[in-house]
Amino acid sequence: MNRLQKKPPKEVFVRIFCCTFMPTCKTLLSFTDNHQGANIKGCITRNRNNMKLTSKIILGIILSIFFVSLLFIISFSFTERKNFRPSNVGNIHLPQENQTGIELDTFHVIKIDKEAFDSKEYSISPGDLCELYFDSIRDQNKPDMLFIPEALKDFVSVDTSKDTLNIKLNLWDLCRKYKSDEYNYYSISGINLHFIISKINVINELQELSVKIKNIETDSIKIDSRGDVRIDSCKVGVIEPVVRTDRRRLTIENCIARTINLDLDYMKNWDIGENCTICEENFTGSKDYHVTIHKNEAGKINWLPKNKEAKLNFTIQGDTTQIQIR
């Protein structure tokens, strides 16, 4: 009793409170700890269950794809595969054995195009091995002629409008006649037109058709094409080529020409071979251009800008070159 009296009243109260309520507090703390532990264990258990469920779903998807692929391979091996198509492209090739000739009326320019058609069923275009080949008349008493494969005869129309000779390809009817299966796209190869004419002034609206001119001696060659243009082994006064499609190319080889006129607004890719003899090369354009030429490409090069903003920057390939600026 003396010890109790010597302690402050506050400390006595704390001791009495602890002795009275401590067991209850311990019980509450123990219950709380156990409850939180149970929650944590429950969360861990649920996460593990979720991970197991996700793994099972992924594994099920993989197994499903495997079994479907296996069934497809097994069933495909037992079919006759008559209707199997490796792609959605149908290839049609026109035979070239028999040729037919069409006499051409007097013209100033030839324009090659295709008949317009609107089809939601499939698309059609000329494919590989399609050329416009030009040759000059050896006998001036003979008329201008166009030779085409006989299989193409009923699908080419020729008419004259003013001074233009219009040649149009009916690809729609051509495809309907020769297609053997249903595809989304048809590529027709073997569309070859061979011209034997006195003058070469051509507009080609089909980028799939390449223009080839070889072994011709004439005053001028004027070509406006959306397809490739190749001029080989010709003796010409003036060559005026235009290739309007960026992916297409102009190639001039083994030619002798007095003048070549190049409009850089339309010419993106071209090559003039070192074996050519060009007296004068004229460049024109309306923008800023960079051109690479070889030292023997032309005896004289002229820059004729369309406006004040136009510029020509060129690189010359070769060891020694003389440049005169006027």
Order of alpha helices (4+ residues) and beta strands (2+ residues): alpha-alpha-beta-beta-beta-beta-beta-beta-beta-beta-alpha-beta-beta-beta-beta-beta-beta-beta-beta-beta-beta-beta-beta-beta-beta
